[in-house]
Amino acid sequence: MTLRVTPLTGEAIAPALPALARLRIAVFRDWPYLYDGSLAYEERYLAKLAAAQGAVVVAAYDGAEIIGCATAAPMAEVEAEFAQPFRQHGMDIARVFYCGESVLLPAYRGRGLGHAFFDHREAQARRLGTFTHVAFCGVVRPESHPLRPEAYVPLDQFWSKRGYAKADGLVGQFTWKDIGEPAETAKPMQFWLKSL
């Protein structure tokens, strides 16, 4: 097993998108996202990411196989739903670099790849030179949710150690179809921020 992590930008992003789509569908199917995704949606969503000026996809490889990915792009370049809470709070989205998904196959967790994902995304924000903050969001599910695993440990402590803090009042609403549900529903997404 030879693990390596590589940031991809510009035209180098496109070849990683099919693997990223498959990973998003597989990893986000688990708690807390419970995402019932489709490749058709993933292709549309990821095409916008690939076209975003300043975007990065951080790919984790085991040999030649992509086993994890993390994404980031300037907040002004991503879906409007992500920027809305920032605009409502009077924040300049041109100064915020948005970290999208981090998806990693379970067998590879606990090996420092999550830190590498953040390191490379934060480095991209610094390299671009116009950002004061890095942000990401995580779904908020009730502790009493019937599908919540008993042994589930939220990533809050990991994110806090990386220097991120929950941003009071910065909560977005995003819609997707949960596994086992007949239709899409809106979910609250809590934003976390870190100063660069």
Secondary structure, 3 states (H helix, E strand, C coil): CCEEEEEECHHHCHHHHHHHHHHHHHHCCCCCCCECCCHHHHHHHHHHHHHCCCCEEEEEEECCEEEEEEEEEEHHHCCHHHHHHHHHCCCCHHHEEEEEEEEECHHHCCCCHHHHHHHHHHHHHHHHCCCCEEEEEEECCCCCCCCCCCCCCCCHHHHHHCCCEEEEEEEEEEEEEECCCCCEEEEEEEEEEEEC
